[in-house]
Amino acid sequence: MYDMGMCEDIVNIDISDAVIRQMRERNASKRPKMSYLLMDMLQMDFPDALFQVVLDKGTLDAIFTDEEEATLAKVDRMFAEISRVLQVGGRYLCVSLAQAHVLKKAVEYFSQEGWVVRVHQVASSGDKQQFVLPIFVYVMTKFKKVPGLAPQILEICPEEQDKPMRVESTERLVEAVKDRQHYALLRSQLSKASGGEQLSLDLCSKESGKPRYTLHVVDSPSMKPSRDNHFAIFIIPQGRETEWLFGTEDGRRQLAASAGFRRLVTAALHREQHYEGMAGIQAELSGKVMELAPPGLPARQQVPFLSVGGDIGVRTVRHRDTSPLSGEYVVEDVKGDDKCYFRRLVFLSNRNVVQSEARLLAPAPLPGQKKRRKDRKKPGSTEPLSAIDKSYLCCEHHKAMVAGLCLLGSPDPLPGAPLAVLVVGLGGGSLPLFLHDYFSQARVAVVEIDPSMLEVATRWFGFSQGDRMRVHVSDGLDYVAKLAAEAPAQYDAIMFDVDSKDLTVGMSCPPPAFVEKPFLQKVKTILKPEGVFVLNLVCRDARLKESVLATLREVFPLLYARHIDGEVNEILFCQPGPKGPQDPAELLVRARALEGALRQPGRPWDSSYVLADMLQAVKIL
């Protein structure tokens, strides 16, 4: 500062006599106006309001090594002395690594005194920076404290931004700094080696602070290096981030191998944000993703941006609301890989899981209306697709659940048989709709605890009730318990597709109470002796899963399991008697026969839906 002419009236203090002596000798001739004084910052000899700036070059970090009472007392004395010697309008500048306890204490102390607090990130890890962690400067501007009026003004100014961002609390400011520290550690890790572990991070909007991109870094260290396969960015089309290829580690690993790059960064786009096409995304992300480049990337290497079909996909939010039971949710239309459009229900408490999905039918032309030209505008937010394709089951686990009905004895009369089916969990209603439409004499009872879901299914997913389809808004536990007491052995099939609202449990479907032995015995009570109980189990906790299977085996003598490829779901078919087929091959024969009975002339059938395929890998437990 002295040599650049910014300021010559600089007073330096230190508690070490040796340091003061050395600095005086070193600067006596070159910087004659700069002074060095032996002094304790906790008890300075200066008069009040002497300085316009107090610059702390890491002293706060040095003394604030713990949160013991004696240490906190020292910090308080240091802050009080800084406040005393600083003029109103003056600034305390503190260079720091911003450990959480240090930053929190400094921000709370000075903001409560009515000062304006701003935290600048001034250096981060990189080729020119010797530290892994970023360096921050706290800028505390002194104002007169007005009793009873102490509005907090807290700001952070990241390295990449010119303008500061206002934050609402000390906790949020500390979290914002932590985010930048974690990012620096991640960058340091990625700059040194390519490993097998997939790292992820969110890039947030400058305006709202909400996540805008979710990035996953996928390394393929075993891939042979070449001049052009070092690094690429893959933009996941909107609405497709939950698909196996993009939403799982194994899927992303396969994507990176197919793309042929040693490091692939996938970028998922968030539904709350607006994007200006692939070119806009590329311009926005280019600088940031280069910070995630692998070691050894050649200078001036052009990094390609990839996607499916070269675009960013289509996502249109049709409806957004909040349910007292399910929380905030959205209904949205997205374009799939095969150019078809799909409608999805997503609970925002678990936004990476599609709760319900249905394929949309293209609008049929009116009589005399010409067919849409290919170069005309695609369906968008102002042009909704006309109807739900009720013949199409989007969810693989729903297909397997329907295929399990071949366990109900001879399949030939099933589509026209007067079956009684209980479905617990409505969602968008695609499973009960399919059962209603393809089993022409079936009477389907649906139990749904959340009345908002009945409204969503009816308004947005083409669901309707009638003589053979009734929805009971009730807790499934209570409904089954009441039936067990009043009307046993009345259902040919019972299907559970119920999500758990408790995300802390390692089982997201069903809630744990639905697989406790006393309740399962009630389920068995309302099931006919030759009936089948079908359960969608989604459990990531291996020990918990084995416990659930053991309980099911105690209640149901015959238990079949079908794992859904690429997903956590496992479909369990449980029968109350031991007379079902003991050979998996017999299941395939029954499934083919059932499909043949369901596929009737004039009735639409999705050619990709092969019931036997759904039971190909069934295990008898």
C-alpha positions as CSV (number, residue, x, y, z in Angstrom):
1,M,0.0,0.0,0.0
2,Y,2.9,2.3,0.8
3,D,4.8,1.6,-2.4
4,M,1.7,2.0,-4.6
5,G,1.0,5.4,-3.1
6,M,-2.3,4.3,-1.6
7,C,-1.4,5.4,1.9
8,E,1.8,6.4,3.7
9,D,0.5,7.1,7.2
10,I,0.5,3.5,8.3
11,V,1.1,2.4,11.9
12,N,2.0,-1.3,12.4
13,I,1.9,-3.0,15.8
14,D,3.0,-6.4,17.1
15,I,3.5,-8.0,20.5
16,S,7.0,-9.3,19.6
17,D,9.9,-6.9,20.3
18,A,12.1,-8.9,17.8
19,V,9.6,-8.5,15.0
20,I,9.2,-4.7,15.6
21,R,13.0,-4.2,15.7
22,Q,13.6,-6.2,12.5
23,M,10.8,-4.3,10.6
24,R,12.1,-0.9,11.7
25,E,15.6,-1.8,10.4
26,R,14.2,-3.2,7.1
27,N,12.0,-0.2,6.3
28,A,13.8,2.8,7.9
29,S,15.3,4.1,4.6
30,K,12.8,2.8,2.1
31,R,9.6,3.7,3.9
32,P,10.5,6.5,6.4
33,K,6.9,7.6,7.1
34,M,5.7,4.1,8.2
35,S,6.0,3.4,11.9
36,Y,6.3,0.2,14.0
37,L,5.2,0.1,17.6
38,L,5.4,-2.6,20.3
39,M,1.9,-3.0,21.5
40,D,-0.8,-5.5,22.5
41,M,-3.9,-5.3,20.3
42,L,-6.0,-6.3,23.3
43,Q,-5.0,-3.1,25.1
44,M,-3.8,-0.5,22.7
45,D,-2.4,2.9,23.8
46,F,-4.0,4.9,20.9
47,P,-6.7,7.5,21.7
48,D,-10.3,6.8,20.6
49,A,-11.3,7.2,16.9
50,L,-7.8,7.7,15.7
51,F,-7.8,5.5,12.6
52,Q,-9.9,5.3,9.4
53,V,-8.9,1.7,8.7
54,V,-7.8,-1.2,10.9
55,L,-6.2,-4.0,8.8
56,D,-5.9,-7.5,10.5
57,K,-3.6,-9.8,8.5
58,G,-4.7,-13.1,10.0
59,T,-4.4,-12.2,13.7
60,L,-8.0,-13.1,14.5
61,D,-7.4,-16.6,13.0
62,A,-4.3,-17.0,15.0
63,I,-5.8,-16.2,18.5
64,F,-9.2,-17.8,17.8
65,T,-8.0,-21.4,17.9
66,D,-10.8,-22.7,20.1
67,E,-14.1,-21.7,21.7
68,E,-12.9,-21.9,25.3
69,E,-14.1,-19.1,27.7
70,A,-10.6,-17.5,27.9
71,T,-10.2,-17.4,24.2
72,L,-13.7,-15.9,23.6
73,A,-12.8,-13.2,26.2
74,K,-9.6,-12.3,24.3
75,V,-11.6,-12.0,21.0
76,D,-14.2,-9.8,22.7
77,R,-11.3,-7.5,24.0
78,M,-9.7,-7.4,20.6
79,F,-13.0,-6.4,18.9
80,A,-13.8,-3.8,21.6
81,E,-10.3,-2.2,21.0
82,I,-10.7,-2.2,17.3
83,S,-14.1,-0.5,17.7
84,R,-12.6,2.1,20.1
85,V,-9.8,3.2,17.9
86,L,-11.8,3.3,14.6
87,Q,-13.6,6.4,13.5
88,V,-17.3,6.3,12.5
89,G,-17.4,5.4,8.8
90,G,-14.1,3.7,9.2
91,R,-13.5,0.0,8.3
92,Y,-12.1,-3.0,9.9
93,L,-10.5,-5.3,7.3
94,C,-9.7,-8.8,8.4
95,V,-7.9,-11.3,6.2
96,S,-9.1,-14.8,7.2
97,L,-9.6,-18.4,6.1
98,A,-13.1,-18.0,7.6
99,Q,-13.4,-21.0,9.8
100,A,-17.1,-21.2,10.8
101,H,-16.6,-20.3,14.5
102,V,-14.4,-17.4,13.6
103,L,-16.7,-15.9,10.9
104,K,-19.8,-16.4,13.0
105,K,-18.3,-14.6,16.0
106,A,-17.1,-11.7,14.0
107,V,-20.3,-11.2,12.1
108,E,-22.5,-11.5,15.2
109,Y,-20.4,-9.1,17.2
110,F,-20.2,-6.3,14.7
111,S,-23.7,-6.6,13.2
112,Q,-25.1,-6.3,16.7
113,E,-23.2,-3.1,17.1
114,G,-25.0,-1.8,14.1
115,W,-22.0,-2.1,11.7
116,V,-22.4,-3.1,8.0
117,V,-20.8,-6.5,7.4
118,R,-19.5,-7.7,4.0
119,V,-17.4,-10.8,3.3
120,H,-15.3,-10.8,0.1
121,Q,-13.7,-13.9,-1.4
122,V,-10.4,-12.6,-2.7
123,A,-8.5,-15.8,-3.7
124,S,-9.4,-19.4,-4.4
125,S,-7.4,-22.5,-5.2
126,G,-5.8,-22.7,-8.6
127,D,-2.5,-22.6,-10.5
128,K,-1.6,-19.2,-9.0
129,Q,-2.8,-19.9,-5.5
130,Q,-0.7,-22.0,-3.0
131,F,-3.5,-22.6,-0.6
132,V,-6.3,-25.2,-1.1
133,L,-8.8,-23.2,0.9
134,P,-10.0,-19.8,-0.4
135,I,-9.0,-16.6,1.4
136,F,-11.6,-14.1,2.5
137,V,-11.6,-10.5,3.8
138,Y,-14.2,-9.4,6.2
139,V,-15.1,-5.7,5.6
140,M,-16.8,-4.3,8.7
141,T,-18.0,-0.6,8.3
142,K,-18.6,1.3,11.6
143,F,-21.8,3.1,12.1
144,K,-23.2,4.8,15.2
145,K,-25.2,2.4,17.2
146,V,-28.8,3.6,17.5
147,P,-30.6,2.1,20.5
148,G,-33.6,0.1,19.5
149,L,-32.8,0.2,15.8
150,A,-30.2,-2.3,14.6
151,P,-31.0,-3.5,11.1
152,Q,-28.6,-6.2,10.1
153,I,-26.9,-5.6,6.7
154,L,-25.0,-8.7,5.8
155,E,-23.5,-9.2,2.4
156,I,-21.2,-11.6,0.6
157,C,-19.2,-10.9,-2.5
158,P,-17.9,-14.1,-4.2
159,E,-14.7,-13.9,-6.3
160,E,-16.5,-14.3,-9.6
161,Q,-19.0,-11.4,-8.9
162,D,-18.6,-7.7,-8.9
163,K,-21.7,-6.9,-6.9
164,P,-22.3,-8.1,-3.4
165,M,-25.3,-10.3,-2.5
166,R,-27.5,-9.5,0.5
167,V,-28.1,-12.4,2.9
168,E,-30.8,-12.6,5.6
169,S,-28.9,-14.0,8.6
170,T,-25.5,-14.9,10.1
171,E,-26.3,-18.6,9.6
172,R,-26.9,-18.1,5.9
173,L,-23.7,-16.0,5.5
174,V,-21.7,-18.8,7.2
175,E,-23.3,-21.4,5.0
176,A,-22.5,-19.4,1.8
177,V,-18.8,-19.2,2.9
178,K,-18.9,-23.0,3.6
179,D,-20.2,-23.6,0.1
180,R,-17.3,-21.8,-1.4
181,Q,-14.8,-23.7,0.8
182,H,-16.3,-27.0,-0.1
183,Y,-16.1,-26.1,-3.8
184,A,-12.4,-25.1,-3.4
185,L,-11.7,-28.5,-1.8
186,L,-13.6,-30.3,-4.6
187,R,-11.6,-28.3,-7.3
188,S,-8.4,-29.2,-5.6
189,Q,-9.3,-32.9,-5.5
190,L,-10.4,-32.9,-9.2
191,S,-7.2,-31.1,-10.3
192,K,-4.9,-33.7,-8.9
193,A,-6.3,-37.0,-10.0
194,S,-9.1,-38.8,-11.9
195,G,-10.8,-41.3,-9.6
196,G,-13.8,-43.6,-9.6
197,E,-15.9,-41.7,-7.1
198,Q,-18.5,-39.4,-8.6
199,L,-18.6,-35.9,-7.1
200,S,-21.6,-33.6,-7.3
201,L,-22.4,-30.0,-6.6
202,D,-25.1,-27.4,-7.2
203,L,-24.5,-24.1,-9.1
204,C,-27.0,-21.5,-7.9
205,S,-28.7,-18.6,-9.5
206,K,-27.1,-15.2,-8.8
207,E,-30.5,-13.6,-8.6
208,S,-32.4,-16.0,-6.4
209,G,-29.7,-18.1,-4.8
210,K,-31.6,-21.3,-5.7
211,P,-30.0,-24.3,-7.4
212,R,-29.8,-23.7,-11.2
213,Y,-27.6,-26.6,-12.3
214,T,-26.7,-29.9,-10.6
215,L,-23.3,-31.1,-11.8
216,H,-21.9,-34.7,-11.5
217,V,-18.3,-35.3,-12.3
218,V,-17.8,-38.8,-13.8
219,D,-14.3,-40.1,-14.4
220,S,-13.3,-43.1,-16.5
221,P,-9.6,-43.6,-15.5
222,S,-9.4,-46.9,-17.3
223,M,-10.2,-45.3,-20.7
224,K,-7.2,-45.0,-22.9
225,P,-6.3,-41.3,-23.3
226,S,-6.2,-39.7,-26.7
227,R,-5.9,-36.1,-27.9
228,D,-9.6,-35.4,-28.0
229,N,-11.2,-37.5,-25.2
230,H,-10.1,-35.7,-22.1
231,F,-13.2,-33.7,-21.1
232,A,-16.8,-33.0,-22.2
233,I,-19.9,-31.5,-20.7
234,F,-23.3,-33.3,-21.1
235,I,-26.5,-31.3,-20.7
236,I,-29.3,-33.5,-19.5
237,P,-32.6,-32.6,-21.3
238,Q,-35.1,-31.0,-19.0
239,G,-37.4,-33.5,-17.2
240,R,-35.1,-36.5,-17.8
241,E,-32.8,-36.1,-14.9
242,T,-34.6,-38.9,-13.0
243,E,-34.0,-41.5,-15.8
244,W,-31.6,-44.3,-14.9
245,L,-29.0,-43.2,-17.5
246,F,-28.8,-39.7,-15.9
247,G,-30.0,-40.1,-12.4
248,T,-27.9,-43.0,-11.1
249,E,-24.1,-43.6,-10.7
250,D,-24.1,-46.7,-12.8
251,G,-26.2,-44.9,-15.5
252,R,-23.8,-41.9,-15.6
253,R,-20.8,-44.2,-15.8
254,Q,-22.4,-45.9,-18.8
255,L,-23.1,-42.5,-20.3
256,A,-19.5,-41.5,-19.9
257,A,-18.3,-44.7,-21.5
258,S,-20.7,-44.3,-24.4
259,A,-19.6,-40.7,-25.0
260,G,-16.0,-41.8,-24.9
261,F,-14.5,-39.2,-22.5
262,R,-12.2,-39.7,-19.6
263,R,-14.0,-37.1,-17.6
264,L,-17.7,-36.2,-18.3
265,V,-19.5,-33.5,-16.3
266,T,-23.3,-34.0,-16.5
267,A,-25.5,-30.9,-15.9
268,A,-29.1,-31.3,-14.8
269,L,-31.4,-28.3,-15.3
270,H,-33.8,-27.3,-12.5
271,R,-37.5,-26.8,-13.0
272,E,-37.6,-23.4,-11.2
273,Q,-35.2,-21.8,-13.7
274,H,-35.4,-20.4,-17.3
275,Y,-32.8,-21.3,-19.9
276,E,-32.0,-19.7,-23.2
277,G,-31.3,-22.8,-25.2
278,M,-28.1,-24.8,-25.6
279,A,-26.1,-21.7,-26.7
280,G,-27.2,-19.8,-23.7
281,I,-26.3,-22.6,-21.3
282,Q,-22.9,-23.1,-22.9
283,A,-22.1,-19.4,-22.5
284,E,-23.3,-19.5,-18.9
285,L,-21.4,-22.7,-17.9
286,S,-18.2,-22.5,-19.9
287,G,-16.1,-20.6,-17.4
288,K,-17.3,-22.6,-14.3
289,V,-17.0,-26.1,-15.8
290,M,-13.4,-25.4,-16.9
291,E,-12.6,-25.2,-13.2
292,L,-13.5,-28.9,-13.0
293,A,-11.2,-29.9,-15.9
294,P,-9.1,-33.0,-15.4
295,P,-5.3,-32.8,-14.8
296,G,-3.3,-32.8,-18.1
297,L,-6.0,-31.1,-20.2
298,P,-4.0,-29.5,-23.1
299,A,-4.0,-25.8,-23.3
300,R,-6.7,-24.2,-25.5
301,Q,-8.4,-27.6,-25.8
302,Q,-11.9,-27.1,-27.1
303,V,-14.4,-28.8,-24.7
304,P,-17.6,-30.1,-26.4
305,F,-21.1,-29.6,-25.0
306,L,-23.2,-32.7,-25.6
307,S,-26.9,-33.6,-25.2
308,V,-29.5,-35.9,-26.6
309,G,-30.5,-34.7,-30.0
310,G,-28.6,-31.5,-29.5
311,D,-31.3,-29.7,-27.5
312,I,-32.1,-29.1,-23.9
313,G,-35.5,-30.8,-23.9
314,V,-38.9,-29.5,-23.0
315,R,-40.4,-29.1,-19.5
316,T,-43.8,-27.4,-18.9
317,V,-45.1,-27.1,-15.4
318,R,-48.9,-27.5,-15.7
319,H,-49.8,-27.3,-12.0
320,R,-48.1,-26.5,-8.7
321,D,-49.6,-26.7,-5.3
322,T,-49.1,-27.8,-1.7
323,S,-50.8,-30.7,0.1
324,P,-50.9,-30.8,3.9
325,L,-49.8,-34.5,3.7
326,S,-47.5,-34.6,0.7
327,G,-46.0,-31.2,0.8
328,E,-45.3,-29.1,-2.3
329,Y,-45.7,-30.9,-5.6
330,V,-45.8,-30.2,-9.3
331,V,-47.5,-31.7,-12.4
332,E,-45.3,-31.2,-15.4
333,D,-45.1,-32.3,-19.1
334,V,-41.7,-33.4,-20.4
335,K,-40.5,-34.6,-23.8
336,G,-39.0,-38.2,-23.7
337,D,-36.3,-39.7,-25.8
338,D,-38.7,-41.0,-28.4
339,K,-40.3,-37.6,-29.0
340,C,-43.3,-38.6,-27.0
341,Y,-44.6,-36.4,-24.2
342,F,-45.1,-37.5,-20.7
343,R,-47.0,-36.1,-17.7
344,R,-45.3,-36.5,-14.3
345,L,-46.2,-35.9,-10.7
346,V,-43.2,-35.0,-8.5
347,F,-43.2,-34.3,-4.8
348,L,-40.6,-31.6,-4.3
349,S,-39.5,-33.0,-0.9
350,N,-38.0,-35.8,-3.0
351,R,-37.6,-34.1,-6.4
352,N,-35.4,-36.7,-7.9
353,V,-38.2,-39.3,-7.8
354,V,-41.1,-39.3,-10.3
355,Q,-44.1,-40.2,-8.2
356,S,-46.5,-40.9,-11.1
357,E,-46.1,-40.8,-14.9
358,A,-48.4,-41.1,-17.9
359,R,-47.9,-40.9,-21.7
360,L,-49.7,-38.2,-23.5
361,L,-51.6,-38.7,-26.7
362,A,-51.0,-36.3,-29.6
363,P,-54.1,-34.2,-30.4
364,A,-56.2,-35.8,-33.1
365,P,-57.0,-33.6,-36.2
366,L,-60.5,-32.4,-36.5
367,P,-62.5,-33.6,-39.6
368,G,-61.2,-31.8,-42.7
369,Q,-58.2,-30.5,-40.8
370,K,-54.8,-31.0,-42.4
371,K,-52.2,-33.0,-40.5
372,R,-49.6,-30.9,-38.7
373,R,-46.5,-30.1,-40.7
374,K,-43.2,-31.3,-39.3
375,D,-41.8,-27.8,-39.2
376,R,-44.7,-26.4,-37.2
377,K,-44.3,-25.5,-33.5
378,K,-44.1,-28.4,-31.1
379,P,-46.7,-28.7,-28.3
380,G,-45.8,-26.2,-25.6
381,S,-47.3,-24.5,-22.6
382,T,-50.0,-22.8,-24.7
383,E,-50.9,-26.0,-26.6
384,P,-51.5,-28.9,-24.2
385,L,-51.6,-32.4,-25.5
386,S,-55.2,-33.8,-25.7
387,A,-55.4,-36.8,-23.5
388,I,-53.8,-39.5,-21.3
389,D,-52.8,-42.8,-23.0
390,K,-54.4,-45.1,-20.5
391,S,-53.1,-48.2,-22.4
392,Y,-49.5,-47.3,-21.5
393,L,-47.9,-48.1,-18.2
394,C,-44.9,-45.9,-17.8
395,C,-43.6,-47.4,-14.6
396,E,-41.8,-50.7,-14.9
397,H,-42.9,-51.7,-11.4
398,H,-46.6,-51.2,-12.4
399,K,-46.0,-53.6,-15.4
400,A,-44.6,-56.2,-13.1
401,M,-47.5,-55.8,-10.6
402,V,-50.0,-56.4,-13.3
403,A,-48.1,-59.4,-14.6
404,G,-48.3,-60.9,-11.1
405,L,-52.0,-61.4,-11.6
406,C,-51.2,-64.5,-13.6
407,L,-50.8,-66.2,-10.2
408,L,-54.6,-66.1,-9.8
409,G,-55.1,-69.6,-11.3
410,S,-56.0,-70.1,-14.9
411,P,-55.3,-66.9,-16.9
412,D,-57.8,-67.5,-19.7
413,P,-60.9,-66.2,-18.0
414,L,-59.1,-63.5,-15.9
415,P,-59.8,-60.5,-18.2
416,G,-63.5,-61.2,-18.0
417,A,-63.6,-62.6,-14.5
418,P,-65.4,-60.7,-11.7
419,L,-62.2,-59.9,-9.8
420,A,-62.1,-57.9,-6.7
421,V,-58.9,-55.8,-6.5
422,L,-57.8,-53.4,-3.7
423,V,-55.1,-50.9,-4.6
424,V,-53.5,-48.9,-1.7
425,G,-51.9,-45.7,-3.0
426,L,-53.5,-43.8,-5.9
427,G,-50.8,-41.4,-7.2
428,G,-51.8,-40.4,-10.7
429,G,-54.1,-43.4,-11.0
430,S,-52.4,-45.2,-13.9
431,L,-52.3,-48.6,-12.2
432,P,-56.0,-48.8,-11.1
433,L,-57.0,-47.3,-14.5
434,F,-55.2,-50.1,-16.4
435,L,-56.8,-52.8,-14.2
436,H,-60.2,-51.2,-14.7
437,D,-59.9,-51.0,-18.5
438,Y,-58.2,-54.3,-19.3
439,F,-60.0,-56.5,-16.7
440,S,-63.5,-55.7,-17.9
441,Q,-65.4,-57.2,-15.0
442,A,-62.9,-56.3,-12.2
443,R,-64.2,-54.1,-9.3
444,V,-61.3,-51.9,-8.2
445,A,-61.2,-50.2,-4.8
446,V,-58.5,-47.6,-4.3
447,V,-57.4,-46.3,-0.9
448,E,-55.6,-42.9,-0.8
449,I,-54.8,-41.0,2.3
450,D,-54.3,-37.6,0.6
451,P,-57.4,-36.0,-0.9
452,S,-55.2,-33.7,-3.0
453,M,-53.9,-36.7,-4.9
454,L,-57.4,-37.7,-5.9
455,E,-57.9,-34.2,-7.3
456,V,-54.6,-34.3,-9.1
457,A,-55.3,-37.8,-10.6
458,T,-58.8,-36.6,-11.8
459,R,-57.8,-33.3,-13.2
460,W,-54.4,-34.1,-14.7
461,F,-54.1,-37.8,-15.3
462,G,-57.5,-38.8,-16.7
463,F,-58.6,-40.7,-13.7
464,S,-62.4,-41.2,-13.1
465,Q,-64.6,-43.2,-10.8
466,G,-67.6,-45.3,-11.7
467,D,-69.5,-48.4,-10.9
468,R,-66.4,-50.6,-11.0
469,M,-63.9,-48.0,-9.6
470,R,-64.2,-46.3,-6.2
471,V,-61.7,-44.3,-4.3
472,H,-61.8,-44.2,-0.5
473,V,-60.0,-41.3,1.1
474,S,-58.6,-43.0,4.2
475,D,-55.4,-44.2,5.8
476,G,-54.6,-47.6,4.3
477,L,-53.7,-49.0,7.7
478,D,-57.1,-48.0,9.1
479,Y,-59.0,-49.2,6.0
480,V,-57.5,-52.6,6.0
481,A,-57.9,-53.1,9.7
482,K,-61.6,-52.2,9.4
483,L,-62.1,-54.7,6.6
484,A,-60.3,-57.4,8.5
485,A,-62.7,-57.0,11.3
486,E,-65.9,-56.8,9.2
487,A,-65.4,-58.5,5.9
488,P,-62.6,-61.1,5.6
489,A,-61.6,-63.0,2.5
490,Q,-63.1,-60.6,-0.1
491,Y,-60.2,-59.7,-2.4
492,D,-58.6,-61.6,-5.2
493,A,-55.7,-59.2,-5.4
494,I,-54.3,-56.6,-3.1
495,M,-51.7,-54.2,-4.3
496,F,-49.6,-51.8,-2.2
497,D,-47.8,-48.9,-4.0
498,V,-47.5,-46.5,-1.1
499,D,-44.6,-44.0,-0.6
500,S,-43.2,-43.1,2.8
501,K,-43.1,-39.5,3.8
502,D,-40.2,-40.2,6.3
503,L,-37.1,-39.8,4.2
504,T,-34.8,-40.7,7.2
505,V,-35.8,-44.3,6.9
506,G,-33.9,-46.5,4.5
507,M,-37.2,-47.7,2.9
508,S,-39.1,-45.2,0.8
509,C,-41.9,-47.6,-0.1
510,P,-44.0,-48.6,1.8
511,P,-44.0,-46.9,5.2
512,P,-42.6,-49.3,7.8
513,A,-46.0,-49.8,9.5
514,F,-47.3,-51.5,6.3
515,V,-44.8,-54.4,6.6
516,E,-45.2,-55.1,10.3
517,K,-46.4,-58.6,11.1
518,P,-49.7,-57.7,12.8
519,F,-50.8,-55.6,9.8
520,L,-49.6,-58.1,7.2
521,Q,-51.8,-60.7,9.0
522,K,-54.8,-58.3,8.5
523,V,-53.9,-58.1,4.8
524,K,-53.9,-61.9,4.7
525,T,-57.3,-62.0,6.4
526,I,-59.0,-59.9,3.7
527,L,-57.3,-61.9,0.9
528,K,-59.0,-64.9,-0.6
529,P,-57.2,-68.2,0.0
530,E,-56.1,-68.4,-3.7
531,G,-55.5,-64.6,-4.0
532,V,-52.2,-62.7,-4.4
533,F,-50.8,-59.8,-2.4
534,V,-48.5,-57.6,-4.5
535,L,-46.1,-55.2,-2.8
536,N,-43.8,-52.6,-4.3
537,L,-40.7,-52.6,-2.0
538,V,-38.1,-49.8,-2.3
539,C,-35.5,-50.3,0.4
540,R,-31.8,-49.3,0.3
541,D,-31.0,-50.6,3.7
542,A,-29.9,-54.3,3.2
543,R,-30.5,-55.3,6.8
544,L,-34.0,-53.7,6.9
545,K,-34.9,-55.3,3.6
546,E,-33.9,-58.7,4.9
547,S,-36.0,-58.1,8.0
548,V,-39.1,-57.2,5.8
549,L,-38.6,-60.3,3.7
550,A,-38.4,-62.5,6.8
551,T,-41.6,-61.0,8.2
552,L,-43.4,-61.6,4.8
553,R,-42.3,-65.2,4.8
554,E,-43.7,-65.7,8.3
555,V,-47.1,-64.6,7.1
556,F,-47.3,-65.8,3.5
557,P,-46.1,-69.4,2.8
558,L,-45.3,-68.6,-0.9
559,L,-43.3,-65.5,-1.8
560,Y,-41.9,-64.5,-5.2
561,A,-39.6,-61.6,-5.9
562,R,-38.9,-59.6,-9.1
563,H,-36.2,-57.0,-9.1
564,I,-36.8,-54.1,-11.5
565,D,-33.7,-53.6,-13.6
566,G,-31.8,-50.3,-13.1
567,E,-34.0,-49.4,-10.1
568,V,-34.2,-50.1,-6.4
569,N,-37.7,-51.4,-6.7
570,E,-38.4,-55.0,-5.9
571,I,-41.9,-56.4,-6.6
572,L,-43.0,-59.1,-4.1
573,F,-45.8,-61.5,-4.9
574,C,-47.2,-63.1,-1.8
575,Q,-49.8,-65.9,-1.6
576,P,-51.6,-67.1,1.5
577,G,-51.4,-70.8,0.5
578,P,-48.6,-73.0,-0.8
579,K,-50.5,-74.2,-3.9
580,G,-49.1,-71.6,-6.3
581,P,-46.6,-72.5,-9.1
582,Q,-43.3,-73.7,-7.7
583,D,-41.5,-73.5,-11.0
584,P,-40.6,-70.1,-12.5
585,A,-41.1,-71.5,-16.0
586,E,-44.7,-72.1,-15.2
587,L,-45.1,-68.4,-14.3
588,L,-43.8,-67.5,-17.8
589,V,-46.4,-69.8,-19.4
590,R,-49.2,-68.2,-17.4
591,A,-47.9,-64.7,-18.2
592,R,-48.0,-65.4,-21.9
593,A,-51.5,-66.8,-21.7
594,L,-52.7,-63.8,-19.7
595,E,-51.2,-61.4,-22.2
596,G,-52.9,-63.2,-25.0
597,A,-56.2,-62.9,-23.2
598,L,-55.7,-59.2,-22.6
599,R,-54.7,-58.3,-26.1
600,Q,-58.1,-58.1,-27.8
601,P,-58.9,-56.7,-31.3
602,G,-59.7,-53.0,-31.2
603,R,-58.1,-52.5,-27.8
604,P,-54.8,-50.6,-27.8
605,W,-51.8,-52.4,-26.4
606,D,-48.3,-51.2,-26.0
607,S,-46.1,-53.5,-28.0
608,S,-43.1,-53.0,-25.7
609,Y,-45.2,-54.5,-22.8
610,V,-44.5,-58.2,-22.6
611,L,-45.9,-59.7,-19.4
612,A,-43.5,-62.7,-19.6
613,D,-40.6,-60.3,-19.6
614,M,-41.8,-58.9,-16.4
615,L,-41.6,-62.3,-14.7
616,Q,-38.4,-63.5,-16.5
617,A,-36.2,-63.1,-13.5
618,V,-38.6,-63.9,-10.7
619,K,-37.1,-65.7,-7.7
620,I,-39.1,-68.0,-5.3
621,L,-38.0,-67.0,-1.8
